[in-house]
């Protein structure tokens, strides 16, 4: 029987694959363009990845927001957001980090109270599923942008 962590990792893998294909589908000019500003593809993807990076970080208090690229995904001028190659590399890093964080817990560990979010009554699995839902929320927004621009969207997995 598969472990709970491997099941969740597989679900993240499907989400990461779809996100990676979406990054590749957008041409460089469209990558940093769009209105309203929060629907700029580079901004959406950077936000997805930085959030996952944060929640999988071993010490959330030590996480450096905007540390990867030196720009805030939310306030940066679109022209200063990372290019697709840098974001694709960040996706590979975050994918590995999230999977490593998940598999560092056995099934009982995933279901144990999360010391960081204990006041909310969350388990480690709750935290992981929160990140997965967040990823899907903003990937859906990205796919709506692709649809609006007549850019083929990755197939659902």
ChimeraX attribute file (.defattr): number of C-alpha atoms within 10 A of each C-alpha:
attribute: neighborCount
match mode: 1-to-1
recipient: residues
	/A:1	3
	/A:2	7
	/A:3	12
	/A:4	18
	/A:5	22
	/A:6	15
	/A:7	12
	/A:8	17
	/A:9	22
	/A:10	12
	/A:11	14
	/A:12	22
	/A:13	17
	/A:14	13
	/A:15	19
	/A:16	21
	/A:17	17
	/A:18	19
	/A:19	26
	/A:20	19
	/A:21	15
	/A:22	21
	/A:23	23
	/A:24	14
	/A:25	15
	/A:26	19
	/A:27	11
	/A:28	14
	/A:29	7
	/A:30	13
	/A:31	22
	/A:32	22
	/A:33	16
	/A:34	16
	/A:35	8
	/A:36	7
	/A:37	16
	/A:38	16
	/A:39	18
	/A:40	20
	/A:41	28
	/A:42	27
	/A:43	25
	/A:44	19
	/A:45	29
	/A:46	25
	/A:47	20
	/A:48	22
	/A:49	22
	/A:50	20
	/A:51	17
	/A:52	21
	/A:53	23
	/A:54	19
	/A:55	18
	/A:56	22
	/A:57	16
	/A:58	12
	/A:59	10
	/A:60	12
	/A:61	9
	/A:62	9
	/A:63	14
	/A:64	11
	/A:65	15
	/A:66	14
	/A:67	10
	/A:68	13
	/A:69	15
	/A:70	13
	/A:71	15
	/A:72	17
	/A:73	23
	/A:74	15
	/A:75	11
	/A:76	13
	/A:77	13
	/A:78	19
	/A:79	11
	/A:80	14
	/A:81	24
	/A:82	22
	/A:83	15
	/A:84	21
	/A:85	12
	/A:86	13
	/A:87	19
	/A:88	20
	/A:89	12
	/A:90	20
	/A:91	24
	/A:92	13
	/A:93	13
	/A:94	22
	/A:95	21
	/A:96	15
	/A:97	17
	/A:98	22
	/A:99	18
	/A:100	14
	/A:101	17
	/A:102	23
	/A:103	17
	/A:104	12
	/A:105	17
	/A:106	14
	/A:107	16
	/A:108	11
	/A:109	17
	/A:110	20
	/A:111	15
	/A:112	16
	/A:113	18
	/A:114	18
	/A:115	11
	/A:116	15
	/A:117	13
	/A:118	12
	/A:119	9
	/A:120	9
	/A:121	11
	/A:122	17
	/A:123	19
	/A:124	22
	/A:125	22
	/A:126	17
	/A:127	17
	/A:128	22
	/A:129	15
	/A:130	15
	/A:131	22
	/A:132	19
	/A:133	14
	/A:134	16
	/A:135	22
	/A:136	18
	/A:137	12
	/A:138	18
	/A:139	21
	/A:140	13
	/A:141	17
	/A:142	23
	/A:143	19
	/A:144	15
	/A:145	18
	/A:146	19
	/A:147	12
	/A:148	9
	/A:149	12
	/A:150	9
	/A:151	15
	/A:152	13
	/A:153	18
	/A:154	17
	/A:155	9
	/A:156	8
	/A:157	9
